[in-house]
Amino acid sequence: MKFSFSGLKTDTAGDLIESFRDSINNSFQLFCIQYQVDLDYTKEGEPAAILNSFLTEFRRHFDGKLYVIIDEYDHFANELLSFQTGLFSDIITKTGFVRKWYEKIKDGTSNGTIGRFFATGVSPITLDSLTSGFNIATDYTRFETFNEMMGFTEEEVRFLISETLADVSADGMEQIVEEMRKCYDGYLFSPHSEEKLFNSNMSLNYLSAYLETHRPPDRLLDASIASDYSKLGKMFALKNKSSNYEVLQEIIEGKEQTAFITAQYSLKEKFDKDDFRSLLFYLGYLTIDGLYRGGVKLKVPNYVVKELYFSYFETLLKEEYKYDLEVSNIRLALEALAYEGDNTKLITCIETVLASMSNRDSIKTFRRTQVRGTFLMDEKYIKTICFTLCMLSKCYVVESETEANKGYSDIQLIKRPGIDVDYYAMIEFKYLSKADGKEENIARKLKEAKEQLMRYSNSPKFKGMDNLKKWAIVFVGDECIKNEEL
């Protein structure tokens, strides 16, 4: 018996119960067709009553046991968590119809009608909410044995490439694997496992495009997956918005994330940073990067997920500071750099954002009402804004502080799969306050930036790149004073 609870209507309580009822009745009907049996069960009323009637009829016609598989058992619940927490609470309380339905599943296992029950989902919030009615299940999410169950290993990806692209060369294989590793790899569900996994949906989307067009997809993230990931903003608004946005700021700044992964928690209880980081882990926005003092280290798994964070971050910046800068203008600025070797439009975009922020009383605190984190105007501040804007471009893969020759370059704009540009870029920022913006200080900062760029560009990764543009940029306050190309 197979159920899937994706795509249920969640606009109102009535819509939800009706679509839930329709979904389970469809599953019952398909079961009867598959096993060529006519079961006279109740098809109207409460979902729990329908299930109970079906199980009773099943026992009358079958000597064996029923095996129940539920796909996306909490999909609709996660939808409700995003914007209707009241309705969520209503459906999973002791009198809620979802709680009652799972209680009937439990009763079926107790009386021997159901032999095994297997469900896939995401959110431990739902597990906790159902636990008193359905407390007989084991959560395998972080079992080392099952680490490789819900994704592709690199060996499997290589096999898929060889089967999909039969004439791929050895060099072509390595190039494709490297591109997919950067964009889709990195998932680890157990800190005791070593095999990191590729996102299976994204990987198949990539290979499907390659099969049709002989090149990577124009969009690294499949549209159907992107719609799921668009719920990121709603997750940050869950429960403790201020604390959640502090986590976002830390992720944007590249700070290491650590947590004790929450196995089960309830909306009725506290919701702290560990709980929120755990939710991001379950949703695939963070993944395990090793053990840390009894807990785990977490990181953004890959470039595609990083893009999602920065896209959302830019939306928050614009909402807060109301700057007059359209995404289309940012993309035009990056295209001017990519195909004309001109970075002046990008500098103008950065100045526009900084000027809007400088005009606010809260210049020293980013999103004071929600993040409460200090975000002082300095080189790191300038770099974060530039990085955020560059991430909106589809011309490049954007890297920041990548190790090169015992140093770190601020921004690198490098090749994006499937996109050929005329110029790549390396940018080093320096900052001075208006009070310190004297000529001798500006000259000193500019010299430092140029020396760093020369050292970084001589690293093996960049040495010999004739189309690599290198810019040393000095800001004084919110204004770019020097923008010199090496």
Secondary structure as the mmCIF struct_conf table of DSSP 4:
data_model
#
loop_
_struct_conf.conf_type_id
_struct_conf.id
_struct_conf.beg_label_comp_id
_struct_conf.beg_label_asym_id
_struct_conf.beg_label_seq_id
_struct_conf.end_label_comp_id
_struct_conf.end_label_asym_id
_struct_conf.end_label_seq_id
STRN STRN1 LYS A 2 SER A 4
TURN_TY1_P TURN_TY1_P1 SER A 6 GLY A 7
BEND BEND1 ASP A 11 THR A 12
HELX_RH_AL_P HELX_RH_AL_P1 ALA A 13 GLN A 34
TURN_TY1_P TURN_TY1_P2 TYR A 35 GLN A 36
BEND BEND2 GLU A 44 GLY A 45
HELX_RH_AL_P HELX_RH_AL_P2 PRO A 47 HIS A 61
BEND BEND3 ASP A 63 GLY A 64
STRN STRN2 LEU A 66 ASP A 71
BEND BEND4 GLU A 72 GLU A 72
TURN_TY1_P TURN_TY1_P3 TYR A 73 ASP A 74
HELX_RH_AL_P HELX_RH_AL_P3 HIS A 75 PHE A 83
HELX_RH_AL_P HELX_RH_AL_P4 THR A 85 ILE A 92
BEND BEND5 THR A 93 THR A 93
TURN_TY1_P TURN_TY1_P4 LYS A 94 THR A 95
BEND BEND6 GLY A 96 GLY A 96
HELX_RH_AL_P HELX_RH_AL_P5 PHE A 97 SER A 110
TURN_TY1_P TURN_TY1_P5 ASN A 111 GLY A 112
BEND BEND7 THR A 113 THR A 113
STRN STRN3 ILE A 114 ALA A 119
HELX_RH_AL_P HELX_RH_AL_P6 PRO A 124 LEU A 130
TURN_TY1_P TURN_TY1_P6 THR A 131 GLY A 133
BEND BEND8 PHE A 134 PHE A 134
TURN_TY1_P TURN_TY1_P7 THR A 141 ARG A 142
HELX_RH_3T_P HELX_RH_3T_P1 GLU A 144 PHE A 146
TURN_TY1_P TURN_TY1_P8 ASN A 147 MET A 150
BEND BEND9 GLY A 151 GLY A 151
STRN STRN4 PHE A 152 PHE A 152
HELX_RH_AL_P HELX_RH_AL_P7 GLU A 154 THR A 164
BEND BEND10 LEU A 165 LEU A 165
TURN_TY1_P TURN_TY1_P9 ALA A 166 ASP A 167
HELX_RH_AL_P HELX_RH_AL_P8 ALA A 170 TYR A 184
STRN STRN5 TYR A 187 TYR A 187
BEND BEND11 PHE A 189 PHE A 189
TURN_TY1_P TURN_TY1_P10 PRO A 191 HIS A 192
STRN STRN6 LEU A 197 PHE A 198
HELX_RH_AL_P HELX_RH_AL_P9 SER A 200 THR A 213
BEND BEND12 HIS A 214 ARG A 215
BEND BEND13 ASP A 218 LEU A 221
HELX_RH_AL_P HELX_RH_AL_P10 ALA A 223 TYR A 229
TURN_TY1_P TURN_TY1_P11 SER A 230 LYS A 231
HELX_RH_AL_P HELX_RH_AL_P11 LEU A 232 PHE A 236
TURN_TY1_P TURN_TY1_P12 ALA A 237 ALA A 237
BEND BEND14 LEU A 238 LYS A 239
HELX_RH_AL_P HELX_RH_AL_P12 LYS A 241 ILE A 252
TURN_TY1_P TURN_TY1_P13 GLU A 253 GLY A 254
STRN STRN7 GLN A 257 ALA A 259
BEND BEND15 ALA A 263 GLN A 264
TURN_TY1_P TURN_TY1_P14 LEU A 267 LYS A 268
BEND BEND16 GLU A 269 GLU A 269
HELX_RH_AL_P HELX_RH_AL_P13 LYS A 273 LEU A 283
TURN_TY1_P TURN_TY1_P15 GLY A 284 GLY A 284
BEND BEND17 TYR A 285 LEU A 286
STRN STRN8 THR A 287 TYR A 292
TURN_TY1_P TURN_TY1_P16 ARG A 293 GLY A 294
STRN STRN9 GLY A 295 LYS A 299
BEND BEND18 ASN A 302 ASN A 302
HELX_RH_AL_P HELX_RH_AL_P14 TYR A 303 TYR A 321
HELX_RH_AL_P HELX_RH_AL_P15 VAL A 327 GLU A 340
HELX_RH_AL_P HELX_RH_AL_P16 THR A 344 SER A 358
TURN_TY1_P TURN_TY1_P17 ASN A 359 ASN A 359
BEND BEND19 ARG A 360 ARG A 360
TURN_TY1_P TURN_TY1_P18 ASP A 361 LYS A 364
STRN STRN10 THR A 365 PHE A 366
TURN_TY1_P TURN_TY1_P19 ARG A 367 VAL A 371
STRN STRN11 GLY A 373 THR A 374
BEND BEND20 MET A 377 ASP A 378
HELX_RH_AL_P HELX_RH_AL_P17 GLU A 379 CYS A 390
TURN_TY1_P TURN_TY1_P20 MET A 391 LEU A 392
BEND BEND21 LYS A 394 CYS A 395
STRN STRN12 TYR A 396 GLU A 403
BEND BEND22 ASN A 405 GLY A 407
STRN STRN13 TYR A 408 LYS A 415
STRN STRN14 ARG A 416 ARG A 416
TURN_TY1_P TURN_TY1_P21 PRO A 417 GLY A 418
STRN STRN15 ILE A 419 ILE A 419
BEND BEND23 ASP A 422 ASP A 422
STRN STRN16 TYR A 424 LEU A 432
HELX_RH_3T_P HELX_RH_3T_P2 LYS A 434 ASP A 436
HELX_RH_AL_P HELX_RH_AL_P18 GLU A 439 SER A 457
TURN_TY1_P TURN_TY1_P22 ASN A 458 ASN A 458
BEND BEND24 SER A 459 SER A 459
TURN_TY1_P TURN_TY1_P23 PRO A 460 GLY A 464
TURN_TY1_P TURN_TY1_P24 ASP A 466 ASN A 467
STRN STRN17 LEU A 468 VAL A 476
TURN_TY1_P TURN_TY1_P25 GLY A 477 ASP A 478
STRN STRN18 GLU A 479 GLU A 485
#
